[in-house]
């Protein structure tokens, strides 16, 4: 095994558990899950995204970094990811007038506390997340 191959393999093995851990923090949307969380009195952060969307990926990196830096976000909110390809025309999207993938919203009770559409700035996403704490 040459050194380059060794370094690539080692890096991949170290990064894999970190990536898998970050993915576990999200609840994948199924009909009724957001309302159930709201009915339990939880604040819900909803990410309308698509796996092929580069803006969504940029938002995801910012969200995961902010959550890693501030555990209060995970204590205060449930994080739900709505797959745009599966639910873009579903009531979970149309009832809230979600205009496109890469939309982030924070919900509490019957209220929408805030939203960002296609924004990737750390300060903007952090401000949105702070609304839920």
Secondary structure, DSSP 8 states (H G I E B T S, - for coil): --HHHHHHHHHHHHHHHHHHHHHHTSEE--TTHHHHHHHTT-EEEEEEE-TT-HHHHHHHHHHHHHHHH-THHHHHEEEEEEEHHHHTTSHHHHTTT--SSSEEEEEETTEEEEEEES---HHHHHHHHHHT-
